[in-house]
Amino acid sequence: MVFTHTLKAKLLTSQPGSQPHTFAVPVPAVSAVAYRPGQPGQVLLSTSFGVVPLRLPPPGEELAKAAEPPRVEPPIPLRNVQHSGFDHQRIFDASFDPLSGFVLLACGHSLYGIDEANRVDCLAGDPYAEDGALLVDGPAVHARFVGAQRLAAAGGGLTFIRDRCSSSRNGFTLRALHELPRPEDQGGGGSGLRAVTTVHLGAAGDVGPHTFAYCPRRKSLVYATRGRALHQLLPHGVTRQLAGNDEPLASVAAANSAAAAASANDSASDDPDSAVSAAPVEGPSGAGRGGSGSGAGRVGADEPRYGLGAGGGMDAGVNPCLMWPGACSFMPFTNIQAVATDPDGSGDIYVLDGVSGSSTTLKVLRGDGQLDTLAVGLRIGPKGSGRWPRLAALPGRRLIVYGVSQHDLMILQL
């Protein structure tokens, strides 16, 4: 059974009538979403059933007017499951790699790939490793992961990985899977030679991304660390702040203490994305909620950002939106829960911004730097939910919100 309704929230955007529609599709325990291009393209979901296709109307066709509503199909028959040690119940994320044609899967201590013939193989790490493993870089067969739980394929043989790391202030570190491309005169594609490295984010190397996505138009990774700013990873580990501000609203000691508590459990079997572990730190007067952008605003590359002057940071308990007019234009995010990028090449970055797993705000950072709010009060889960939402972007201006409800997912038609 498929439910359809329209968001009632007022949209803070300059485009009237662009109110997104939502569609709830019953499916148990969705843990990952990946789009596999083809004729036609295929949306794959990791569920309690296994890896299943989600049938949708073709891009450009409105879901509300489609002759056949969105529905889940039977699991795809995977080959080589037993020999490879693959367990579909341990999939944390998925991403399509255009070089190899694989759907890559983050499975905690290992990375797997599903090829065009639906054969599954372990590509890096050790699927039989026990919790408490160490980070090890090097050739894929020797590489080790503590808890690989997020993926973003960049193409050209590069895939970014979010791994667990107890020495990081927020419990995460950025790593990369490299595959050597095969020369074009030999047919192109991937060679199967892979290696894993750790990516150091410049001066912020002790804080890893908690959510990220690869932006095809910007040709770079966009990510959030502490939750109030979007960053861009440039070549050589250089980073650039795209929007928002990560300066702490509480004392550094309080922020570090909360980050350490949130990452105390390094078990790869636990997904740390929860409202309890990822909520921003609050000072005595609730300062950690910062300010939420209202309406559209433009973020310039050279625009000064609040809190980055000589003083650096601010005292706990101060609400910048009340004390300094215009401060919210520099702090447009309250707490970034999830990001996704437009696969159609517009450069749009979609952001879920909120402090609970029951409702959130949907924003978009346009390719030209314009920041718009698409929906406020977007209901994504039951009241009091402690799980953060996940976000995936599909061709045709469609988004999938999942990870909060254990019995369905939400499709947004923009």
N, C-alpha and C positions, 0 to 999 in steps of 0.2 A: 504494500500500500504506500502511495506517495502523497505527501501533503504539500500543498502549495499555498503560500500566503505572501502578502506584500508588507514590507517594513512600514510601520506607522511613524517612525521617528522623523523629525524634521531634518532635512539634509542641509548642512552648512557648506554649500558649494554654489558656484556661480552658474551652474548648468541646471536650469529648471527641468523637471521631468526625467532626470537621470537616476531616479530612485531605484536601487537594486531590488530585484525579487529574490526570494529565497525558496529553496526546495529541499525538503527533508527526505532522504533516501534510507530506508531501513537496511542496516548492514552491521554485523557484530564486530566490535573492537577493531576499528581501523587504526593501524599504527603507522602506515606509510602510503604515499600517493606518488605515482610517477606516470608521466605521459611518454608513450613510445610512438614516435612518428611512423607513418606508413600510409597506405591507401586501403582502408581509412586508418587514421591514427587510433591508438588504443590507450585508454586510461586504466592503469593497473592499481589495485588496492591490495594492501596486505591486511588480511582479516583472520578471524578465527577459523574460517573455512579453508584458508590458504591464500594464494595469490589469485585474485579474481578480477576479470574485466568489468568496468563500469560502462554500460552502453549509454551514450548520449546522442541527441540529435546533432547533425553536422554543425560546425561552427558557422555562425551567422543566422542560424534558425533559432527563434525564441523558444525557450523551454516551455513557456506557458502556452504556446500555440502549437507545440509539436504533436503530431499524430500519435507518437509512442512516447510515454514518459520515461525519464531516466530509470534504469534498473540494473541490478547486479546479475551477472551471468555466472555459470558454474566455473570452478577453479580451472586454471590452465594446467594441463598435465606436465609436470616438471620431470625431467630425466636426470639421472645421476644423483638423486637426492641422498640415498643411503651411503653411497661410496664417498660422497663429498662431506658428509657429516652435517648437512644442511637441516635446520629446524625453523620452519616458517613462523613458529611462535616467538622467535627471538629477533624479528625484523624491527628495527627502530626507525629506519628511513630508507628512501629509495630515490634514485636519480638516473636519468638516461644519459649515457655517454655516447655522443655522436661518432667518436673515432672508432671505437670497437663495435658499436651497435648493441652493447650490453645494457641491460637494466641493472645498475649497481645497487647493492643492498648493504646497509650498515647493520651488522649483527653482533655488536658488542665487542668481542675479542677478535673478530674477523670481518673481512669484506668479501661478499659473494657477487657473482655476476650471472645473469640469465641471458643467454644468447638468442639469436633469432629463431633457433630451433627449440627453444625452451629448455635447453640443457643448463643446469646450474653447476657452478664450480667455485671453489674457494680461491680468491684472487690474491689475498694478502692476510697475514695474521695466522692465528692458531685457534680453530674452532673448539678445540678440546682444552684450552687454557682455563685455569681456575681463577677465581676472583683474587685480586691482589697482584696481578701481573704488572711488569714494568714497561714503560715506554721504550721501544727499541726501533731506531731507524735503520734503513738499509734495504737490501733486496727483499722483494715481497715475501719470499718464503721464510725469511728470518725476522721480518718486522713483527712487532708486537703492539697490541692496543690494550689500554686499560678498559675503555668503554666507548668504542666508536658508535655514535648515536645519531649523527647528522651528516648529510652528504650534499654536495653541490658540484655537479660536473660542469667544467668550464670549456670542454672541448679541446681538441689538439693534444689529448693525452694527459690532461691535468684535471684532477678531482680533489676538491677540498673536503676535509673531514673534521668534524668536531669530536675531540677525544676528551676523556676525563683526565684531570691532573690535580693531585692534592696540593702541589706547590703553587698553583695558580690561585689568585685571590678570589675568583668567582668559581673555581672548580673545573674550568674548561681550558683547553689549549687547541690551537689550530694546527692541523697536519695536512699533508697532501700526498695523494697517490699519483705517481707519474708512470705513464706508459710510453715506450718508445714507438713513434709512428713508423710504419713501413713505407719505404719510398714509393712514389707514385708509379714508377716504372715496374714495380713489383706488385701492383694492385692496390696500393694504399691501405688505409685502415690501421688497426693496431697490430703490433708485432708480438704481443704477449709478454714482452720483457717489462717488468714493473718494479718500482722501488717506492719506498715511503720515506718522507722527510717531515721534520717539524718546522712550521713557519713561525718565525718570530716577528711580532707586530711592533717593531721599533721600540720606542720608549714604553709602550704599553704591553710589553712582552709578558708581564706577569698577570695579565687579564686576558682571557680568551673569549671568543664570541659565543654567546648563548643561542643566537639565532642568526642565520645568514642565508643568502641566495646569490646566484651568479646572474649578473645583468648583461645580456648579450650586447645591448647598444653601448653601454659603458665599457664593455670588455673587461670587467673586473668584478671582484667579490664585494658585495655590500653586506654589512653586518652590524649587530648591536652587542655591546658588552655588558654595561651596567643597566641598560634599559631606557635611557633618556636621550640617546643620540644615535643617528645612523652614520656609519663610517664606510669608507671605500678603501680597499686594498689595492695599491698601485704596485708596479714592478719594484723589485729589490726590497720589499718589506716596507715601503713608504706608505703611510696611511693619510687619509684626508677625511675631515669631518664634513658630511653632506648636510646634515640638519640636526638641530637639537644641541644639547650640552650635557656632558657626563660629569661635570664638576660635582663633587659630593655635596648634598644638602644637609648631611649629618657629619659629625666628626669623622676623621679618617679612621680612628680607632674603632668606632662603632661600626663603620662600613666594613672594615676588614674582619671584625668579629662575626658579623652576620654572614659574610661571604664564606668564612671558614666553616661555620656551622652548616651552611647550605651544602657544602661539598664534602662533609665528613664521611659520607658513605660513597665509596668509589666502586661499588658493585656494578658490574656491567649489566646485571639483570634488572636494575632499577632505572627508570627514566626519571631524571631529576627535574623535569619541567613541571613544577607545581606551583600553585599560588603561594604556598608557604615558603618554599625555598627561593623563589625568584622575585618575591615582592620587594619593592624598594625599601631601603632602611628609613625609618622615621625617627625624627628627633622628638624631644619632649612635647612639642606642639603639633606633631604630625607633619613636619616639614617635608618628609620624604615623598609626598605626593606631587610636589612640584606644581607646574602649571600646564593646563591643556590648551592647545591652540584653538581659537574660535574663528572659524571661517578660513578664508584663503590667505596665504602669505607667501612671499617669495624669499627664498634663501639664496643669497649670492655667494660666490666662491670666496670673495674677499671681505665679506660682511663681518664686523666684529661680533663676538659672541660673549654673552654675559658670563662673568666669572673667570675669564682667561686673562685678565689684566694683571697688574703687579701684585694685587692682593691675593688672587687665586682662591677660588672656593668661597664659601660663606658660612656663617654660623648656623648651627642647628637651631630649628625653631623659627626660622625666618621664611615667610612665604614671599618669594620675589615678585609674584604677580600683584601682591597687595602693596609692597613697599616701593617698587620701582615701576612706574608706568612703562609699558612696552616690553617688560622682561619676558613675558610669555611668548613674544615673537621669536625669542632666542631659545626658548625652552618649550617647543611645541608638543613634546611627548611627555606623558605621565609615566608610563612603563611599557616599553615595547615588548609585546608578547611573541609576535611572529612576523616574519617578512616573506614576501614572494615577489618575483619580478615578472613582468609581462613577456611571455615567450614570443610575442608577435613583433618585438623589436622596437616598441615605442619608447623604451627607457623608463617606463612607469615602475615605481617601487611601491607595492601595497604593504600596509602596515596595520596590524591589529594592536591597539594601544589601550591598555586597561589594567586594573588591579585585582580582577577576580576572574573566575572561570564561568561566571553566569552571564555577564554582559560585557561588551567591549565597544570600542570605537574603531571604525574602519577609515583609514586615511590613505592618501596616495601622494607620493613625491613624484611629480611629473618629470619627464626628460629634460624640460627647460628650467627646472628648479622650482616650479610652482608647487606649493603644498596645499592640498585640498582635503577637506573632510567629507567623505562619502556617506557615512551613516553614523549616528550616535545611538547609544542604548541598544546595540545589536544583541539580541538574546541568543546566546550560544550554548547555554547549559542550565541546569537546575540551580536554584538559589543556594548559595553556600558551596558551590563546586570548588574544589581545591586543585583542579587540573588546568594547566594553561592550554589554550587552543593552538592548533597547528594550522598552517595556511599553505595552499598550493594554487598556482595560477595555471590556467589552461588556455589554449588558443580560443579566440572568439570572445574575449572579455568575460571569462568565467573564472570564478574562484571556488575552491573547496575549503571549507572550515571543518576540521575534525579533531579528534583527540580529547575532547571534553566529554561528550556523550559516548557511552559504550554500546549503544544500540542503533545509532544512525549517524549520518554525516549531513552537512549542509552545503548546498550548491548555491552560489550567488551569481545572478546574471546582471552584469553592469550595463 
